[in-house]
Amino acid sequence: RLHVPIASPMGEVVVVAVGEGLYAIPADVVAETVAVATADLERRSGEVYGVVGGHRVRVCILAQALGEREPAEEGEIVVLRCPEAAGAFLVDAARDRREIAMRPLGRRPGDGSA
């Protein structure tokens, strides 16, 4: 028996550039994107903060997590919708919103799936 799906689930994403790569963040978790000069970011005790809409927000520099170089002078803060606390990513640029077809990645080592 052969099972062929008629349609793939679709999802809207925000495409961001980090170093040489493009990455997708689910659009439903993105509250807004804001251009920022990296010199305006506050760095204290290993943490980074930016000001968005008059509020101080903790910022994760996505380039560091991905082994890329940090934006030199300007970037964009991608503010996430988080019910518990405000959070954000610093990326080189937020490119656009796109509809993409989603599909399972398959079995990953160590995840216990069959």
C-alpha positions as CSV (number, residue, x, y, z in Angstrom):
1,R,0.0,0.0,0.0
2,L,1.4,3.4,-1.0
3,H,0.3,6.5,0.9
4,V,0.8,9.8,-1.0
5,P,-0.2,13.0,0.7
6,I,-2.3,15.3,-1.3
7,A,-1.1,18.5,0.4
8,S,1.7,19.4,2.8
9,P,0.9,21.5,5.8
10,M,1.7,25.2,5.1
11,G,3.2,27.7,7.5
12,E,4.1,31.3,7.4
13,V,7.7,32.2,8.4
14,V,9.9,35.2,8.8
15,V,13.1,34.7,6.8
16,V,16.2,36.1,8.5
17,A,19.8,36.4,7.4
18,V,22.6,35.5,9.8
19,G,26.1,35.5,8.4
20,E,26.0,33.5,5.1
21,G,22.8,31.6,6.0
22,L,19.0,32.2,5.7
23,Y,16.8,30.9,8.5
24,A,13.1,30.7,9.1
25,I,11.3,31.7,12.3
26,P,7.6,30.8,12.6
27,A,5.7,34.0,12.0
28,D,3.2,33.4,14.8
29,V,6.0,33.8,17.4
30,V,7.4,37.1,15.9
31,A,5.9,40.2,17.4
32,E,7.9,42.7,15.4
33,T,11.3,43.5,13.9
34,V,13.3,46.6,14.7
35,A,16.4,48.0,13.0
36,V,19.2,48.7,15.5
37,A,22.8,50.0,15.5
38,T,24.9,47.3,17.3
39,A,26.6,50.1,19.3
40,D,23.2,50.9,20.9
41,L,23.0,47.5,22.4
42,E,23.7,47.3,26.2
43,R,26.2,44.6,27.1
44,R,26.6,43.7,30.7
45,S,27.9,40.5,32.5
46,G,27.7,38.4,29.3
47,E,24.1,39.4,28.5
48,V,22.9,41.8,25.8
49,Y,19.9,44.1,26.0
50,G,18.2,46.4,23.5
51,V,15.4,48.9,23.7
52,V,12.2,48.2,21.8
53,G,9.2,50.4,22.1
54,G,10.6,52.0,25.2
55,H,11.1,48.6,26.9
56,R,14.4,46.9,27.7
57,V,14.5,43.5,26.1
58,R,17.1,40.7,26.5
59,V,18.7,39.9,23.1
60,C,20.2,36.6,22.0
61,I,22.9,37.2,19.3
62,L,21.8,34.4,16.9
63,A,25.2,34.6,15.0
64,Q,27.0,33.4,18.2
65,A,24.7,30.5,18.6
66,L,25.2,29.5,15.0
67,G,29.0,30.0,14.8
68,E,28.7,33.0,12.5
69,R,30.1,36.5,12.9
70,E,28.0,39.1,14.7
71,P,26.6,42.0,12.6
72,A,29.3,44.7,12.6
73,E,27.4,48.0,12.7
74,E,23.7,47.4,12.1
75,G,21.3,44.6,12.4
76,E,17.7,43.8,13.3
77,I,16.1,42.8,16.5
78,V,13.4,40.1,16.0
79,V,11.1,40.4,19.0
80,L,9.4,37.2,20.0
81,R,6.0,36.7,21.5
82,C,6.6,35.1,24.8
83,P,3.9,35.1,27.5
84,E,6.4,34.7,30.4
85,A,9.1,37.3,29.4
86,A,10.1,39.4,26.5
87,G,12.9,38.0,24.4
88,A,14.5,38.7,21.0
89,F,17.2,37.7,18.5
90,L,19.7,39.9,16.8
91,V,20.1,39.0,13.1
92,D,21.8,40.7,10.2
93,A,18.4,41.3,8.5
94,A,14.8,40.2,8.5
95,R,14.2,39.6,4.8
96,D,10.5,38.8,4.3
97,R,7.5,36.7,5.2
98,R,6.9,33.5,3.2
99,E,4.5,30.6,3.1
100,I,6.4,27.4,3.2
101,A,5.5,23.7,3.0
102,M,6.4,21.9,6.2
103,R,7.4,18.3,6.4
104,P,8.8,16.1,9.1
105,L,12.6,15.9,9.3
106,G,12.4,12.2,10.0
107,R,14.1,10.3,12.8
108,R,16.8,12.2,14.6
109,P,19.5,10.4,16.5
110,G,18.7,10.1,20.2
111,D,15.0,11.3,19.9
112,G,13.6,7.8,20.6
113,S,11.3,8.0,17.6
114,A,10.8,5.0,15.3
